[in-house]
């Protein structure tokens, strides 16, 4: 009885993107991943190379399917939040924030207590810094810089410990609930955040000195993986990928959701200071500058939480506005927000007959940002492809969803 080898099984399950027999002499098909560390997860890239030059790239995804949309269509939206965490597991607070606001819009909840809003923005910006630190640190590893990774992981640990104190978890939080929060800030949390701001500000200067403005890093990333603005728009890129190409599009500013419209912060964009606008260096520079802007947002939130309209009181109940039953009317709704990787959007279709949505669709920024990879990689070297993938900052959990 004939048996099928594992290799034959893989070929039948996922046929090659390129016909090897039809390639001209000298060209080779090369597989990178899904185990290769530079692919930042279980991403498989199928390359057509001519020596060290990349002629074409085909990403293969689906190795980390989270089944998020199917889960969201089989339970009430307030029960789905743990699954939201597991898509972009590096920016869980931001993903929870967008999901909660989307469901609140679905239910017609227009106003929440100011303390709830400012705490949400506070933890979301802390998570944005933690996500960017991991992106910049591992990107340094990709291009050969080891020390910045250790320094940034040391500073990121401060945020992880704050979150562990806040909700008992370091990665998947389930903290922002529909209509409120799991719990109020622990006593002394604001003071610890102030200490973190004072500690981190000079550390960001060190990060710029040792990595972002390092001549070796600049030489390695400038004029590599250039993403023109028109191409970025055409492929639906967002977040630092889009802003790195010089377009000041940030949903925190343009949509003004939550209390972001009341906060003062800038939107950093790539300027081509070290090369061409939209290259790998610009995208890294935008993430580094966003960390500084997040510090300013956190400081403004702390002022409101300590002495402003959102200050602590005994009467405050973080779950007071949480609905006991979620019964949205029959409607279709799309809501979007800004996560560390870009525009995260949720589409809902409800029938008005129960708690469970009929259809839920997640628009993940990593998926759209990854889709432009073949366009910006053709003609580069294999070593430069590693630098380009790292500058995109993908999370495979939300690519596959």
N, C-alpha and C positions, 0 to 999 in steps of 0.2 A: 504494500500500500504506500503510495508516494506521500512524502511529508513536505510541508512548506517551511522553508527556513525563515528565521526571524527577519533577515534582510529582504526576502521576497514579500513577506507580510507588510513591512514598512513601505515598500515600493507600491504595493497595491493600495494600501491605506492612504498614502500621500505621495502621488507620483511626482517625479522631479519637475521643477519649474522650467528647466532648460534641457533641450535635446543635446546630449553629449556628442552623439554621432554627427550632428550637423554643425558642430563648432569648427571654425577654421583651425589649421595647424598652429600650434603654439598657445592656444587658449585652453584653459582648464576650469572645471567646475570644482569649487572648494566649499566645503561645509564648515561654518563657524558656529559652534553651539550645538545643542542647547546646554551643554555643560561648561562651555568656555566662560571663565569668570568675567571677561570684559563685556559680555552681552547682558550683564546686570539682571540675571534671572534665567528662566528657561526659554530664552529666545533663540531660535535657530535661523541663521542667515545662510542662504545659498548664493554663492558668489560666482560670477564668471570673471576670471582673471587672465591677463596677459602678462606673465611674469609677476611683478609686484603691483601692477596697475589693475584697479577694479573697473571692469567694463559694465557690469550690471549687478544688481543686488535684488534678491527676493526674500523678504521676511516671511517666516513660517511661524504662526502663532497657534494657540490652542492647548499648550502644555500645562496651563494653570487655570483651567476653567473654573470659575467660582459659582456658576449657576445662579448668579444674583437675581436676574430678571425672573426666573422661574420661582425662586423663593419669594420674591416680592409679589408675585401673582397668586400666592397660596396662603398668605397670612396678612393680618392687619398691618398697616404702615408703622405703627408704634412697635411692633414685634420684629420689624425688619432691620432695625438700627444695627444690631450686631453683624448682620451680613453687609451692611454699608461699610462698616469698619474694614472688612476683609477684601474690599476691592483695592483702594489705595491705602494700603496698610501703613504707609509712611506719612500720610496726611489724614488720619482718621478723624480728628476733630473738625477739620475743614469739610470733609465729606458729610459728617453728621450734621454740621451746621446747615449745609445746603439742603440736605434731605428734610430736616425738621422744618425749615422755612417753606419748602415746597409743599409739604403736607399741611402746614398751617395755612398757606394760600389756598390749598384745595378745600379746607374746611371753613374758610372765611374768617380766620383769626387774624385780625389786622394789628392788634396792639398787645405787647407783652410788657411786663414790669421792666423799667429801665435797668435794674440790677441784672436781670436775666440777660438782656441784650449785651450789656457791657462785659459780663463774664464770658458770654459766648465769643465775643470778639477777642477778648484777652487770651483765652485758651487756643483759639484758632491761630492767632499770630505767634504764640509760643510754638505751636506745632509747625507753622510755616518756617520758622527759624530752624527747628530741629530737622525738618525735611531738607532744607537747603544746605545745612551743614553736612548731612549725609551725601547729598548730591555732589557738593564741591569736594568733600574729602575723598570719596571713592573715585571721583574724576581725577584727582591728583594721583591716586594709585594707578589709574589707567595709563597715564602718560609718564609715570616713573617717579613721582614725588611721594615719598612715604611719610615724612614727618608731619605735613599738614593734616593727613588723615588722623594721626594719633591725637593731634591737638584739637581738631574739630570733634572727634568722638569724645574727648574729655569734656569739652564744653557742652556737647549735646547731652551728656549724662546728667548735667544739672537740670535740664528741662525734663528728662525722663523721671528723675526723682521728684520733681514738682508734680508731675502727672500721677505718679504712683501715690503720692501723698493725697492728691485731690480725689482720685477715683479708684485707687487700688490696682491700677494696671499701667504698664509701660508702653504698650503698643496698640492694643484694641480696647477702646475706652468705654463705649456705651454711656457716655456722660451727658451729651446734649440730647434731650428728649423732645418729643413733639409737644409744644406748648410750654416748655420749661427746661429744667435741668434735673439730673439725678440727685444732686446735693448742692448746698451752698458751699462757698469757699471755706476751707478750714480756718480756724482762728490763727492769725499770723501769716496767712498765705500772701497777703499783699506786701508785708514787710520782707518776706523772702524773695518776692519778685523784684522789689526795689534793690535788694542786695545783688540779684542776678544782673540787673541792668548796669549797676556800677561795675560789676566784675567783667561783663562781656564787652562793653564799649572799647576799652583798649585792646581786647583780644581780636576784635575785628580789624584794627589797624595792623596787628601782627599777621593776620590772615592775608591781608593785601600785600604786605611786604614779602612774606615767605612764598606765596603762591601766585596770587592774581597778577601782581606787577613784576613777578620774577622774570628776568629776561629769557631764561630757558623755557619757562611755561609759555611766555608770549610767543616765542619762536615756534613752539610746538602746536599752538592753537590758532594763531592769527592767520587769516586768509585760508583757513581750512573749513570745509563744510559750509560754504557761504549759502545762506538762504535769502534770496531777494524778497522784498516786501510783497510783490505781486504773487509770487509763488506761495508764500506763507498764507496769504488770504485765500488763494485758490484751493489749497489743500486743507483748509480749516484749522490751521495751527492756532494755538493760543498760549497764554501764559508767557513765561520767559522766552519761549521759542519765537513768539510773535513780537514781543517787545524787544528782543535782541536784534530783530531786523529793523528797528527804528520806529515801530508803530506803538503809540502810547495808549494801548487798549487794555484796561484793567477794570473788570466788572465791579470791583469794590468802589471805583470812582465813577464809571459810566452808568452803572445800574443803581449805585448808592443804597444797596440793601442793608438791612439791620441798622446799626448806628454809624456806618462808615461815612455817610454824608455829613455827619457832625464832627468828623475827625479830620485833622490836618496831616496829610502825607503826600509825598511826591510819587510819580510813576517813572522809575528809571527806564531808559530806553538805550539800545545800542547806538553808538555814535561812530563806530569804526576808528576809535582812537588809536588802536594798535594795528589796524589793517583795514579790511573791507567790512562795511556794515553788514551785520548778520552772520558773522563767522562764529566759530566755537568760542573764541575769547569773549566776544560780546555777550553771548548767552551766559557765560560764567560770571562776567562782570555784573550783569543785570541781577543775577541771584545774590551776589555778594552785596549789592546796594539795597536790594529788597530786605535783607536782614537788618540793615541800619534803619530803614523806614519802619519795619515791624517793631523795632525797639521804641521808636517814637510813638507808634500807635499804642503799644503796651503802656507806656508812661501816661498817655492821656486817659486810657481806661482806668489806670490805677487812681488817678486824680478824682475821677467820677465815683469810683468805688469807695474811696477813703473819705472824701469831703463833699462830693457832689450829690446829684439827685439819685445816684445809685448806691449811696452809702448803706452800710449794714444796719439792720433794724431787727428787733425781736419779732415783729409782725411778718417779716418776709418769709414766704413759703415758695421755694423754687418750683414746686409742682402744682401750685394753685391753679394755673391756667391749663394744665394737662387734661385733655378730654378723657372722660371715663370710657366713652364709646366713640369710635371714629366712623361716622356715617356720611361720607361726602355725597353731594348731589351728583346727578348724571352730568358729566362734563369732560372736556379735554383740557389739559393744562401742561404747559412747559415752563419750568423754572430753572434758572441757572445761577451759578455763583463761581467765585474765583478760588481755586485750590492752588497749592504750590506748583502744580503742573499746568494749570490753565483752566479753561471753562469746563466745569462739570455741570451737566444738565440732566434733569429728570422729566420724562414725559409720562403723564398719567391719563388713562381713560377709565372712567368710572361709570357704572350703570345706575347708581342710586339705589340699589337693592340690598346692599350690605356693606361690611367693613372692607372686604378684600377687593382691591382694584382689579378690573378686567384686564388691563394691560399696563405694564411698566417698562419703560425703555430708558437706559442710562446712556448718556452721551459722555464718554470718557475722554479727557484730553490726551492721555498717553496714546490712545488708539490713533487719533488724528495726527498727532505729532510724529508717531512712528511711520505713518503712511508716506510721509515725504522723504524718508530715508533714501530710497533709490534715486530720487531726483538730485539730492545734494551730495551723493557719494560717487556718482559715475566720474571716472577719470582720476580719482584719488588713489593713494597707495593703500595697501592692506593695513599698514600701521596707522594711517590717518583714519581709516574706517573705525578703528577702535576709539579714536578721539571723538569722532562724530557721534557715535552711539552714546558715549558718556555725556556729551553736551546736550542730548535730547532729554535725558533724565526720565526714563520710562519706569513704570511700575507694572509688571506683567499681570498682577491681579486685576487691574482695571482695563488692561488691553484686552484680555480674554473675557472678563466679566463673568 
